[in-house]
Amino acid sequence: MTAEIRRWRVSGRVQGVFFRASTRRRAQPLGLAGYAINLPDGSVEVAACGPVEALNELQRWLHEGPPAARVDRIERLDPPPPDQLPDSGFRTG
């Protein structure tokens, strides 16, 4: 099974609507390690490491987010260095 690291910036109404916590709840059962953090510009950065199919599933979900969110744009970024990701689990910050 091939593992990959991906990172996205999600823009829209994504802060103050449980986007980070919902992302963690979505990523954990998929077996992904990573993080979701608020950025100063009002967007959320999400990085995840795991099986390609699980990353594809998370990416599909990020286009919608939780019910209270409004996702206007998703930008795929260069992956972070592996040492910036947790060894296991998914953190929010």
matplotlib code that plots the C-alpha trace (Angstrom):
import matplotlib.pyplot as plt

x = [0.0, 1.5, 1.6, 1.8, 1.8, -0.5, -1.3, -4.2, -5.4, -9.2, -10.8, -14.3, -16.2, -14.0, -13.0, -15.4, -17.6, -15.8, -13.9, -10.7, -12.4, -14.6, -11.5, -9.9, -13.1, -13.1, -9.3, -8.9, -11.1, -9.3, -6.0, -4.5, -1.9, -1.7, -3.1, -5.6, -4.7, -6.2, -4.2, -4.2, -6.0, -9.1, -8.3, -7.5, -4.4, -4.8, -1.9, -2.2, -0.1, -1.4, -2.7, -3.5, -7.1, -7.7, -6.1, -8.4, -11.4, -10.3, -9.7, -13.3, -14.7, -12.7, -14.6, -17.7, -16.6, -19.0, -22.5, -21.9, -18.9, -18.8, -15.9, -15.0, -11.7, -9.2, -5.6, -3.2, 0.2, 3.6, 3.7, 5.3, 8.5, 7.6, 9.0, 6.2, 3.5, 2.7, 3.8, 0.2, -3.2, -4.5, -4.0, -5.7, -4.1]
y = [0.0, 3.3, 6.2, 9.8, 13.2, 15.9, 19.5, 21.8, 25.3, 25.5, 28.9, 30.2, 30.2, 27.5, 29.0, 29.0, 26.3, 23.2, 22.6, 21.5, 19.1, 17.7, 17.2, 15.2, 13.1, 12.4, 11.6, 9.3, 6.4, 6.7, 5.9, 9.3, 11.1, 14.9, 18.2, 21.0, 24.5, 27.9, 30.4, 34.2, 34.9, 33.0, 29.8, 26.3, 24.4, 20.6, 18.1, 14.4, 11.3, 7.9, 5.6, 7.3, 6.2, 7.6, 10.9, 11.0, 10.4, 13.2, 15.6, 14.9, 15.6, 18.9, 20.3, 20.2, 20.3, 20.2, 21.4, 24.9, 25.5, 27.1, 26.0, 28.5, 27.2, 24.4, 24.9, 22.0, 23.0, 21.4, 18.7, 19.6, 17.9, 14.5, 15.7, 18.3, 15.6, 13.7, 10.0, 9.0, 10.5, 13.8, 17.1, 20.4, 23.6]
z = [0.0, -1.1, 1.4, 0.5, 2.3, 1.1, 2.2, 1.4, 2.2, 2.5, 2.1, 2.8, 6.0, 7.6, 11.0, 13.9, 12.3, 13.8, 10.5, 12.3, 14.7, 11.9, 9.7, 12.6, 13.0, 9.3, 9.0, 12.0, 10.8, 7.5, 9.3, 8.4, 10.6, 10.2, 11.3, 10.7, 11.8, 11.5, 9.4, 10.0, 6.7, 7.8, 5.9, 7.4, 6.5, 6.4, 6.0, 6.1, 5.6, 4.7, 2.0, -1.3, -1.3, 2.2, 1.2, -1.9, 0.4, 2.8, -0.2, -1.5, 2.0, 2.3, -0.7, 1.5, 5.1, 8.0, 7.6, 9.0, 6.7, 3.3, 1.3, -1.5, -2.6, -2.0, -2.9, -3.0, -1.5, -1.5, 1.3, 4.6, 5.6, 7.3, 10.6, 10.8, 10.9, 14.1, 14.1, 14.6, 15.0, 13.8, 15.7, 15.6, 16.6]

ax = plt.figure().add_subplot(projection="3d")
ax.plot(x, y, z, "-o")
ax.set_aspect("equal")
plt.show()
